[in-house]
Amino acid sequence: MRHKFLAIILLFILSLILVTCSSNQTQNSPQQPHSDPVLTIWWNRGFYPEQDEALQKVIADWKEKTNNKVEISFFSTDDILEAGTNALGAGKPPDIFFSQIGEFTLIPQWAWEGKLVDASDVIEPVKNLYSDTILNYVYLYNNVESKYSNYAVPIMQQSLHIHYWHDLIREANLGEEIPKNWDEFWQFWQNAQKNLRQKGQTNIYGLGLPMSIDATDTSIVFEQILEANNLQILDKQGKLQIDKPAVRQKIIEILDWYTSFYKNGYVPPNAVNWRNSDNNTNFLNHKTLMTINPSMSIPGSQREDEEIYLNQMRTIEFPNNPNGAKPISLVSIKQPVIFTSSAHPKLAKEFLSYLVQPENLGAYIKGAKGRYFPIMPQLWQDPFWSNSKDPHISVASKQFSEYQTRLFDNSRNHAYSQVHSENIWSKAMQQVLIEGLSPTEATDIAINQIQEIFSQWKTQS
């Protein structure tokens, strides 16, 4: 009995060992399939399908060449920064993130906070295809590692463009020539509104100027107006200039001038509530005669309708500055980033290295129907950008290739990106138009807020 009992015990122990080994083999078996990494991309949705399709074509080609997997999600301009911020806070950001307003707002701050991957090795192989100005735009400071480096990948550029309804101007009987002098230019649209309303078009407004906190277009357009008036908030070294009495007085005058169009009924009443797409929508619905837009999305959305694209709608250059000088166009550089907490940063770099190859980047930008423009000089050689039969792309191309341009102020001092992200100029407009403050009071509040922002960045550095 004793031997039989011991035998039973031994058999029990042996069975446990076999079960354990079998379990371990099942868990660690080389035949067990492992899921391949999936590259996640969050990208700013285009204003029309062709822009998204152009990116998806590049992704499809890369997938075919590399056998990698990709999940692409598109977000509206108004939602993508919030989505990215929330994902960062949860520790689950995408591998690649692109917002068309990111460079104005959060990218310099994310770089400062050490949240972005150094992308220098993506840029290095094509570095000679960029100008120093372009590379300096993505040369950001990491306060965690106490170093400057390229924390974003430059892919394309945008500027502001003026669009108007040619057929409606003809109906207003003001002649087809748009004035080039500053005061006459702005008065022209007011006169056109008056004439059209006398003809019964009571729901049309002369000027589609954004005036809201919810649209980054508001501050971008206002920055262009400041530039036209030769008002430099920062000097060339990035030092703040708003403590100078002459600069303060000029801001007051420009804020008063800009908001007066709304007060006098030449801007739609809902412009104080517009989001980034609403100036597009109001213009395309013939609610406004003209609008200023920081990309070419408006004509691009109508390319399939030749009557509208070629005959009814026009794109024109900015008028001469108030002092008579030729206009200088403000330009920003579009740039995807990789987060340090991304799941697959190496894979993200591999895709971006593929995207910035001239043949791929050129195909994407061109495929997006000219919403953005090249930053690599060789891509300008494509006849698409200089086709004189295109009344929109050819005009806009001249702003980049023939006229003087300047980068936005966040390129001179990264602290200025927070001025954009906090919508300081938009808030000043709202204080004048909704809260009833004077332009002087609103300007002084804005100046104090900007000075506080710069002092915080200086303290952190």
C-alpha positions in Angstrom: 0.0 0.0 0.0 2.8 2.3 0.9 4.6 1.7 -2.5 1.3 2.2 -4.3 0.7 5.5 -2.5 4.2 6.8 -3.4 3.6 5.8 -7.1 0.4 7.8 -7.2 2.2 10.8 -5.7 5.0 10.6 -8.3 2.5 10.2 -11.2 0.6 13.4 -9.9 3.9 15.4 -9.8 4.9 14.2 -13.2 1.5 15.2 -14.7 1.9 18.7 -13.2 5.3 19.0 -14.8 4.0 17.9 -18.2 1.1 20.3 -18.0 3.3 23.2 -17.1 5.8 22.5 -19.9 3.0 22.1 -22.4 1.6 25.5 -21.3 4.9 27.2 -21.6 5.5 25.7 -25.0 2.1 27.0 -26.1 2.8 30.5 -24.9 6.4 30.7 -26.3 6.0 28.5 -29.4 7.8 30.0 -32.4 4.8 28.9 -34.4 2.6 31.3 -32.4 1.9 34.2 -34.8 2.8 37.7 -33.5 0.8 40.7 -34.7 2.8 43.1 -37.0 3.1 46.7 -35.8 0.5 49.1 -37.2 1.6 52.7 -38.0 -1.1 55.1 -36.8 -1.4 58.4 -38.6 -3.6 61.3 -37.6 -3.9 63.9 -40.4 -5.8 67.1 -40.9 -8.7 66.4 -43.1 -8.7 68.3 -46.4 -11.5 70.7 -47.4 -12.2 68.4 -50.4 -11.7 64.6 -50.9 -8.9 64.9 -53.4 -6.5 66.1 -50.7 -7.1 63.1 -48.5 -7.0 60.8 -51.5 -3.6 62.1 -52.4 -2.2 61.2 -49.0 -3.9 57.8 -49.1 -2.2 57.1 -52.5 1.3 57.8 -51.0 0.4 55.5 -48.1 -0.8 52.8 -50.4 2.4 52.9 -52.4 4.5 52.7 -49.2 2.5 49.8 -47.9 3.0 47.9 -51.2 6.7 48.5 -51.1 7.3 47.7 -47.5 4.4 45.4 -46.5 3.8 47.6 -43.4 0.4 48.2 -42.0 -1.1 51.7 -41.6 -4.2 53.1 -39.9 -5.0 56.6 -41.1 -7.6 58.8 -39.3 -8.6 62.2 -40.6 -9.7 65.1 -38.3 -11.1 68.5 -39.0 -8.9 71.5 -38.5 -11.0 72.6 -35.5 -10.8 69.2 -33.8 -7.3 67.7 -34.5 -5.3 69.7 -32.0 -7.7 68.9 -29.2 -7.6 65.2 -30.2 -3.8 65.2 -30.2 -3.6 66.9 -26.8 -6.1 64.5 -25.3 -4.2 61.5 -26.7 -0.9 62.8 -25.3 -2.5 63.3 -21.9 -3.8 59.7 -22.0 -0.3 58.4 -23.1 -1.7 57.0 -26.4 -0.8 59.4 -29.1 -0.6 58.4 -32.8 2.7 57.6 -34.4 2.5 60.5 -36.9 0.5 63.7 -36.2 -0.2 66.5 -38.7 -2.3 69.6 -38.0 -2.4 72.4 -40.6 -2.3 75.0 -37.8 0.1 73.1 -35.5 3.1 75.2 -36.4 1.3 78.3 -35.4 0.2 76.9 -32.1 1.3 73.8 -30.2 4.3 72.3 -32.1 6.9 74.7 -30.6 5.4 74.1 -27.1 5.4 70.3 -27.5 9.1 70.5 -28.6 9.9 72.7 -25.6 8.3 70.2 -23.3 10.3 67.3 -24.7 7.2 65.6 -26.3 8.5 65.4 -29.9 11.0 63.0 -31.4 14.1 64.5 -33.0 13.5 64.1 -36.7 16.9 65.2 -37.9 17.7 61.7 -39.4 14.5 62.0 -41.6 15.6 65.4 -42.9 19.4 64.8 -43.3 19.2 62.7 -46.6 17.2 65.4 -48.3 18.6 68.4 -46.4 20.2 69.9 -49.6 16.7 70.1 -51.1 15.5 72.6 -48.5 16.6 76.2 -47.9 18.1 77.3 -44.6 15.0 79.4 -43.9 12.8 76.3 -44.2 15.0 74.2 -41.9 15.2 77.0 -39.3 11.4 77.0 -39.1 11.5 73.4 -37.7 14.7 74.0 -35.6 13.0 74.1 -32.2 14.2 74.1 -28.6 13.8 71.1 -26.3 13.9 72.5 -22.7 14.0 68.9 -21.2 17.2 68.0 -23.1 18.5 71.6 -23.3 19.1 71.5 -27.0 17.9 72.7 -30.4 17.1 70.3 -33.2 14.7 69.5 -36.0 11.6 68.3 -34.1 9.3 68.4 -37.1 9.5 67.5 -40.8 8.8 70.4 -43.3 6.7 69.2 -46.2 4.9 72.2 -47.8 3.9 75.8 -47.4 0.9 78.0 -47.4 0.1 81.7 -47.5 -3.0 83.9 -47.5 -5.0 84.4 -50.7 -7.9 86.7 -51.7 -10.8 85.2 -53.6 -13.8 87.0 -55.0 -16.9 86.4 -57.2 -16.1 87.9 -60.6 -19.7 87.5 -61.8 -21.1 89.4 -58.8 -18.7 92.2 -59.3 -19.8 92.6 -62.9 -23.4 92.7 -61.7 -22.4 95.5 -59.2 -21.4 97.6 -62.2 -18.1 98.7 -60.7 -15.9 97.7 -63.6 -13.8 94.5 -63.6 -10.6 96.1 -62.4 -9.9 95.6 -58.7 -8.1 98.6 -57.2 -4.5 98.0 -56.1 -4.2 100.9 -53.7 -5.0 100.1 -50.1 -7.8 102.4 -49.2 -9.5 102.1 -52.6 -9.3 98.3 -52.5 -11.2 98.1 -49.2 -13.7 100.7 -50.3 -14.4 98.8 -53.5 -16.0 95.9 -51.7 -18.2 98.2 -49.6 -19.4 100.0 -52.7 -20.1 96.6 -54.4 -22.2 95.5 -51.4 -24.2 98.8 -51.6 -24.8 98.4 -55.3 -25.9 94.8 -55.1 -28.3 95.5 -52.2 -29.9 98.2 -54.2 -30.6 95.5 -56.8 -32.3 93.4 -54.1 -29.5 91.1 -52.9 -30.0 91.9 -49.3 -28.2 88.9 -47.9 -24.8 89.5 -49.4 -21.8 91.1 -47.6 -18.8 92.8 -49.1 -16.1 91.3 -46.9 -15.7 87.8 -45.6 -13.3 88.6 -42.8 -13.2 86.2 -39.8 -13.8 87.9 -36.4 -14.1 84.9 -34.0 -12.1 83.2 -31.3 -12.9 79.8 -32.7 -11.1 80.3 -36.0 -7.3 80.5 -36.1 -8.0 82.2 -39.5 -8.9 85.3 -37.5 -5.4 85.9 -36.0 -3.7 84.7 -39.2 -5.5 87.3 -41.3 -4.9 90.0 -38.7 -1.2 89.2 -38.7 -1.2 89.8 -42.5 -2.9 93.2 -41.9 -0.3 94.1 -39.3 2.4 93.2 -41.8 0.8 95.3 -44.5 0.9 98.3 -42.1 4.6 97.6 -41.5 4.0 96.8 -37.9 6.5 94.5 -36.4 5.4 92.9 -33.1 8.9 91.3 -33.0 12.1 92.6 -34.4 14.4 90.4 -36.5 16.1 89.0 -33.4 12.7 88.0 -32.0 12.6 90.7 -29.3 9.1 91.9 -28.3 8.3 95.5 -29.5 4.9 96.1 -28.1 6.2 98.1 -25.2 7.0 100.9 -27.6 4.3 103.7 -27.6 4.3 103.9 -31.4 3.7 100.2 -31.8 0.9 100.2 -29.2 -0.8 103.2 -31.0 -0.6 101.5 -34.3 -2.2 98.3 -33.0 -5.1 100.4 -31.6 -5.6 102.0 -35.0 -5.5 98.7 -36.9 -7.8 97.0 -34.5 -10.3 99.9 -34.8 -10.0 99.8 -38.6 -10.5 96.0 -38.8 -13.5 95.8 -36.5 -15.1 98.8 -38.1 -16.1 96.7 -41.1 -18.2 94.5 -38.9 -19.7 97.4 -36.9 -20.7 99.1 -40.2 -22.4 96.0 -41.6 -19.9 94.9 -44.3 -19.1 91.6 -42.6 -21.7 88.8 -41.9 -23.1 89.1 -38.4 -22.2 85.4 -37.6 -18.5 86.1 -38.4 -17.9 86.5 -34.7 -18.8 82.8 -34.3 -17.1 81.3 -37.4 -14.9 78.3 -37.2 -12.1 77.7 -39.7 -14.3 76.4 -42.4 -17.0 79.0 -42.1 -15.4 81.7 -44.2 -15.1 79.1 -47.0 -18.7 78.1 -46.6 -20.1 81.6 -46.5 -18.1 82.6 -49.6 -19.1 79.5 -51.5 -22.7 80.1 -50.6 -22.5 83.6 -52.1 -22.9 85.2 -48.7 -19.8 87.3 -49.2 -18.2 88.9 -52.2 -14.6 88.3 -51.2 -12.7 86.5 -48.5 -9.2 86.0 -47.3 -8.1 82.4 -46.7 -4.8 80.9 -45.5 -4.7 78.2 -48.1 -6.1 77.6 -51.6 -8.9 75.3 -50.4 -11.7 77.5 -51.8 -10.9 77.4 -55.5 -9.6 73.8 -55.1 -13.0 72.7 -53.9 -14.5 74.0 -57.2 -12.0 72.6 -59.6 -14.4 70.0 -61.0 -16.9 72.8 -62.0 -15.2 74.6 -64.8 -17.8 77.3 -65.0 -17.2 78.3 -61.4 -13.5 77.7 -61.3 -12.6 79.4 -64.6 -15.2 82.1 -65.0 -17.1 83.0 -61.9 -14.4 82.9 -59.2 -11.1 84.8 -59.1 -7.9 84.8 -57.0 -6.0 88.1 -56.8 -2.9 89.5 -55.2 -3.1 91.6 -52.0 -3.3 95.3 -52.6 -0.3 97.5 -52.2 0.4 98.4 -48.6 -1.0 101.7 -47.1 2.4 103.3 -47.7 2.3 102.3 -51.4 4.9 99.5 -51.1 4.4 96.1 -52.7 2.8 93.5 -50.3 4.8 91.0 -48.4 3.1 87.6 -48.0 3.3 85.8 -44.6 4.1 82.2 -45.1 4.0 79.2 -42.8 5.6 75.8 -43.2 3.4 72.7 -42.8 5.0 70.0 -40.7 4.1 66.5 -39.3 5.6 65.4 -36.0 6.3 62.2 -34.1 5.6 62.1 -30.3 8.2 60.6 -27.9 5.4 58.5 -26.4 4.3 57.1 -29.8 4.2 53.3 -30.1 6.3 53.1 -33.3 8.6 56.1 -33.7 11.0 54.1 -35.9 8.3 53.1 -38.3 7.0 56.7 -38.3 10.4 57.9 -39.4 10.5 55.4 -42.1 7.2 56.6 -43.6 8.1 60.3 -43.3 11.5 59.5 -45.0 9.4 58.0 -47.8 7.0 60.9 -47.9 9.7 63.6 -48.3 11.3 62.0 -51.3 10.6 64.7 -54.0 8.7 62.3 -56.3 6.3 61.4 -53.4 6.0 64.8 -51.8 5.4 66.4 -55.2 2.7 63.9 -56.1 1.0 64.6 -52.7 1.0 68.4 -52.9 -0.1 68.4 -56.6 -2.7 65.7 -55.9 -4.2 68.0 -53.2 -5.3 70.3 -56.0 -2.9 73.1 -55.1 -4.2 73.7 -51.6 -0.6 74.0 -50.5 2.6 74.8 -52.4 6.1 73.2 -52.7 9.1 74.1 -50.5 11.6 72.1 -52.5 12.7 74.3 -55.5 12.8 71.4 -57.9 9.1 70.8 -57.4 8.2 74.2 -58.7 9.4 73.0 -62.2 6.2 71.1 -62.6 4.1 73.1 -65.1 1.1 72.6 -62.8 2.3 75.6 -60.7 2.8 78.0 -63.6 -0.1 77.2 -65.9 -1.4 80.6 -67.0 -4.7 79.1 -68.0 -5.4 78.4 -64.3 -6.7 81.7 -62.9 -6.0 80.6 -59.3 -2.9 78.5 -59.0 -0.8 80.7 -61.3 -1.7 83.8 -59.4 -1.0 82.3 -56.0 2.3 80.8 -57.2 3.6 84.3 -57.9 3.2 85.1 -54.2 5.9 82.5 -53.5 8.1 82.7 -56.6 8.1 86.3 -57.6 7.1 88.4 -54.6 8.7 89.0 -51.2 7.6 86.6 -48.4 8.2 86.4 -44.7 7.6 83.6 -42.2 5.2 84.2 -39.3 6.5 85.6 -36.1 6.7 82.2 -34.3 9.7 81.5 -36.5 11.5 84.5 -34.9 10.5 83.6 -31.3 8.8 80.3 -30.4 6.9 82.0 -27.6 4.8 83.7 -30.2 3.2 80.4 -31.0 1.3 80.7 -27.6 0.0 84.1 -28.8 -1.7 82.1 -31.6 -2.8 79.2 -29.5 -4.4 81.5 -27.0 -6.1 83.6 -29.8 -4.9 86.9 -28.3 -5.9 89.0 -31.3 -9.2 87.2 -31.7 -10.0 87.9 -28.1 -9.3 91.6 -28.6 -11.8 91.7 -31.5 -14.4 90.0 -29.4 -13.9 92.5 -26.6 -14.5 95.3 -29.0 -17.4 93.7 -30.9 -19.2 91.8 -28.2 -18.1 93.2 -24.8 -18.1 96.8 -25.9 -14.6 97.7 -25.0 -12.8 100.4 -26.9 -9.9 99.4 -29.2 -7.6 101.1 -26.8 -8.8 99.0 -23.9 -8.7 95.7 -25.9 -5.2 96.5 -27.2 -3.8 97.1 -23.7 -5.3 93.8 -22.5 -3.7 92.0 -25.5 -0.3 93.6 -24.9 -0.4 92.6 -21.2 -1.3 89.0 -22.2 1.5 88.9 -24.7 4.1 90.3 -22.3 3.0 87.7 -19.7 3.4 84.9 -22.2 6.9 86.0 -23.2 8.0 86.4 -19.5 6.8 82.8 -18.8 8.9 81.4 -21.7 11.9 83.5 -20.6 11.6 82.2 -17.0 11.3 78.6 -18.2 14.4 79.0 -20.4 
